């Protein structure tokens, strides 16, 4: 070299120095801190242990050394070039700042320089900006809380603008809104500035914790600010440094809620000269908390040369520092490693920096690229796709609610079992679902049913009793108040039968689960519901039968036929039309047939003639509705029985409320009386018996009003069919006509008042379970017998199931075995096989079992206005009936009508 040779640069030393600084700033793909290899994923700790590696290594420990750079020379200027073309000696994506710290410069000013330099590198510092702004303006407050509050409000520009705007706009609205606009925005703003309300305070919640130094129960921000002395440089510096670091930590978070944080692949690099000792001391003080990781690389340097005793390469120093960190056995050792600065010596600046450009992949491995999903484009596309999916799901849920009468969220793997048919929701559901518009009483009844379903499931899980499902099929939707009340009565009868059965004990006693099936207000969807029940498969609690049914109409017949094809036995509660028992061998009913009712009506009319109360002639008024089998069947049977007793009879038809008048195609020879009210007017002056064979609500209600309009002082003798019980049971409706008395037939004896002895325990349980039934007048409707008849129907089905378990060889409980057992419910030789129902004994006949009960009770009662109906007489096997209650001619009932 003394002979004129040129001194060459040391490429290895310069390369290691540049590589060390670049490596310090590279953020790992997973985890935080400096790893042994910046380009390889860390191996799981369990895998390293299985391979025999040192179990004491804690690879999850985070830490970046504080670097002291000696013999810095021109390297700080080269690493953070300003105002000229840079040579990429370290990765160009590294955010970096080299504040020119002057002697005696305070830390807040240094941090302000750093924030200014880093703000153009996708980094934001809202907490530092807020804190610096408040500290700068607090010098004017002199510890005054009012001044502190004013400074706070002015610092929150967006919310403050909203408060001012609301206050100005309040002049043009009504006084209550004016008052609200004046008070509410300011109140909410003060809550926000207090930092006490989650989700509303934002940065002010952070400021509250920072000012109180993480006190678990700090006061409001205003009080804390008033207590802050802007002249306390040490405290202010700590506060601003915390704001700066917390801003960095927030932006470097990696989680599903902070996807953008994964896009930062470099830690910021801070190059501090010899005048930055104050900031370095605060950073060292902050790093004493081992649970906190600050994603920043701090390199302090001095302009004068300091020779190191050893000449170890910077890269090996870094690797050794990392190894000491992960092998530290306790927090004290870990803190000692973190507190030990990493001192490295900078080599002389080479004459040709382009030789060390990191864009050359053969020299330094390329920097890790930010994940594609962390870009703003990917995030925007994700939220757009998510919003579209949520919107589509919400639309599908709304459509599902509309078409399937569903509740909750749409689940494509399930079906609601319901659908919207016109304005009615029909289908099958648990008792927790309310088909009808409903009221408080219906909700109470269905709540009891749902509780009993849950109770049955729990008892089944704890034992081995038979567990079956019975479907209650009826018209559960209607806008008519009376029809809804009748539906509630039916549900109450089912609930009492289920409750009593689930409360019984014994291995053969079945546990009963109830499903509700709505066939529409006129049973018009009964056949489709019957087909729907075929798809229900529950191996744990199979469907074994159907009870209820409603209204003897054409649609009801179609439902009976479909249920019979499905092999499901039925026990109807109130149906009485003669033809129904011929529609399916699987059909049974607990009410007597219309033929028996008609015979009773004729016998009673004959007794009235003998008493001289009526002449031997009669008019039968019936509903002109070809789909109403009940009215047409009852009319024909009553006419026939009256003719047998020598009555001069004639039929009068009327158009039911809401029905269509007879058209040109009508070929009936019976006289047409018009609307039900017109029919009542036409009955005035008739000295024979007037029989009403139609629906009690609303037709009989209008019929009676017509009688009252024309001849309320001297009305004809009126006898109504069993459906008139609907009208009689509603005290509010029948009290509207107080001057017209009438007789009517019923299939159930009315219960006594609450607190009095009852004919059957059913009524005691009913009143105890549903106290609203005791209110008179009130929502109770037990006078119509619907609850008792439905109870008897359910009890009949349960009895058949129970007897299967009592056989010597237990028979599997399914719909076919239950159907077979229903045909054996009779009383041969007084063996006690009959059911003692709430409406009377249920006996389907020995030898050749029938599908309707033998000698079922039919009662005749008299009602007038709001007075409680009085029983005139009864024929049939009725529970606890005295001898004086029976008509003297009951024994003459022909066998065919028994």
Buried (B, 14 or more C-beta within 10 A) or exposed (E): EEEEEEEEBEEEBBBBBBBBBBBBBBBBBEBBBBBEEBEEEBEEBEEBEEEEEEEEBEBEBBBBBBBBBBBBBEBBBBBBBEEEEBBBBBBEBBBBBBBEBEEEBBBBEBBBBBBEBBBEBEBBBEBBBBBBEBBEBBEEBEEEBEBBBBBBBEBBEEBBEBBEEBBEEBEEEEEEEBEBBBEEBBEBBBBBBBBBEEEBBBBBBBBBBBBBEEEEEBBBBBBBBBEBEBEEEEBBBBBBBBBBBBBBBBBBBBEEEEBBBBBBBBBBBBBBBEBBEBBBEBBBEBBEEEEEBBBBBBBBBBEEEEEEEEEEBBBEBBBEBBEBBBBBEEEEEBBEBBEEBBBBBBBBBBEEBEBBBBEEEEBBBEBBEBBEBBBEEBBEEEEEEEEEEEEEEEEEBEEBBEEBBBEEEBEEEEBBBBBBBEEBBBBBBBBBBBBBEBBEBBEBBBEBBBBBBBBBBEBBEEEEBBBBBBBBBBBBBBEEBBBBBBBBBBBBBBBBBBBBBBEEEEEBBBBBBBBBBBBBBBBBBBBBBBEBBBEBEEEEBBBBBBBBBBBBBBBBBBBBBBBBBBEBBBBBBBBBBBEBBEBBEBBBBBBBBBBBBBBBBBBBBBBBBEEEEBBBBBBBBBBBBEBBBBBBBBBBBBBBBBEEBEBEBBBBBBBBBEBEEEEEEEEEEBBBBBBBBBBBBBBBEBEBBBBBBBBBBBBBBBBBBBBBBBBBEEBBBBBBBBBBBBBBBBBEBBEEBEEBBBBBBBBBBBBEEBEEEBBBEBBBBBBEBBEBBBEEEEBBBBBBBBBBBBBBBBBBBBBBBBBBBEEEEEBEBBBEBBBEBBBEBBBEEEEEBBBBBBBBBBBBBBEEBBBBBBBBBBBBBBBBEBEEBEBBBBBBBBBEBEEEBBBEBBEEBEEEBB
